[in-house]
Amino acid sequence: MATLNRDACRSLDEIRRTFDLSEAELGQLLGVQRTSVIGWREHGIPSARRASVARLRDLAGVLERELIPSRIPEIVRTPDAWLGGKTILETIRSDGPEAVYGYLHRLFAYSG
């Protein structure tokens, strides 16, 4: 169980760091209360939530590879017309990380 908790903490920390989120904002992004995130750190991420945390961690990794990491917090908070005027964080909250992958594909393929 200790390894599971360590992995959970590492995933949650990576997401928080990449997007520059508070613990409460991380909870909002995952659709839970801040206290739930704290519990996940202590007891591990519930099995029903592991896939969504993994997808979000993977998205954070893609952004870190493709963008200047120090710019990511600003980028994910800037509304974009291609996202219907929403930010990346709002899109993740409402539609999940998969919706952002389509946006990123279009963005990275855009040649002007």
C-alpha positions in Angstrom: 0.0 0.0 0.0 2.9 2.4 0.7 4.0 2.2 -2.9 0.5 2.8 -4.1 0.3 5.9 -1.9 3.7 7.1 -3.1 2.6 6.7 -6.7 -0.7 8.5 -6.0 1.2 11.4 -4.4 3.6 11.6 -7.3 0.8 11.7 -9.8 -1.1 14.3 -7.9 2.0 16.4 -7.3 2.9 16.2 -11.0 -0.5 17.5 -12.1 -0.4 20.3 -9.4 3.1 21.4 -10.4 2.5 21.3 -14.2 -0.8 23.3 -14.0 0.3 25.4 -10.9 -2.8 24.4 -8.9 -3.6 24.7 -5.3 -4.9 21.6 -3.6 -8.5 23.0 -3.8 -8.0 23.7 -7.6 -6.7 20.2 -8.1 -9.8 18.8 -6.4 -12.1 21.0 -8.6 -10.2 19.7 -11.7 -10.9 16.1 -10.6 -14.5 16.9 -9.6 -13.9 16.3 -5.9 -13.4 18.3 -2.7 -10.0 19.3 -1.5 -10.4 17.0 1.5 -10.9 14.0 -0.9 -7.5 14.8 -2.5 -5.9 15.0 0.9 -7.4 11.5 1.7 -6.1 10.2 -1.6 -2.6 11.3 -0.6 -3.0 9.4 2.7 -4.9 6.3 1.6 -4.3 6.1 -2.2 -6.5 7.1 -5.1 -9.8 5.1 -5.2 -9.8 2.5 -8.0 -12.7 4.3 -9.6 -10.6 7.5 -10.0 -7.2 6.1 -10.9 -7.8 6.1 -14.7 -9.0 9.8 -14.6 -5.9 10.8 -12.6 -3.7 8.8 -15.0 -5.2 10.5 -18.0 -4.7 13.9 -16.4 -1.1 13.1 -15.5 -0.5 11.9 -19.1 -1.9 15.2 -20.4 0.3 17.1 -18.1 3.3 15.2 -19.5 2.3 16.0 -23.1 2.1 19.7 -22.3 5.5 19.6 -20.6 7.0 17.9 -23.6 5.4 20.2 -26.2 5.4 23.6 -24.5 7.7 25.7 -22.4 6.9 24.3 -19.0 7.0 27.7 -17.3 4.3 29.0 -19.7 1.8 26.1 -19.0 0.0 27.7 -16.1 -0.8 30.8 -18.2 -1.7 28.7 -21.2 -4.2 26.5 -19.4 -5.9 29.6 -17.9 -6.3 31.5 -21.2 -9.6 31.2 -22.9 -9.4 30.0 -26.5 -11.9 30.2 -29.4 -11.1 26.7 -30.4 -12.3 25.6 -27.0 -15.6 27.5 -27.3 -14.1 30.4 -25.3 -13.2 28.1 -22.4 -9.8 27.6 -20.9 -8.0 24.2 -21.0 -8.7 23.8 -17.2 -12.4 24.6 -17.8 -12.5 22.1 -20.7 -10.9 19.4 -18.5 -13.5 20.0 -15.8 -16.5 20.0 -18.2 -15.4 17.5 -20.9 -12.4 15.6 -19.6 -8.8 15.5 -20.7 -9.7 13.8 -24.0 -11.3 17.0 -25.3 -8.0 18.8 -24.8 -6.1 16.3 -26.9 -8.2 17.2 -30.0 -7.5 20.8 -29.3 -3.8 20.2 -28.9 -3.6 18.2 -32.1 -5.3 21.0 -34.0 -3.1 23.6 -32.3 0.2 21.8 -32.9 -0.8 21.0 -36.5 -1.8 24.6 -37.2 0.7 26.2 -39.7 -0.9 29.6 -40.0 
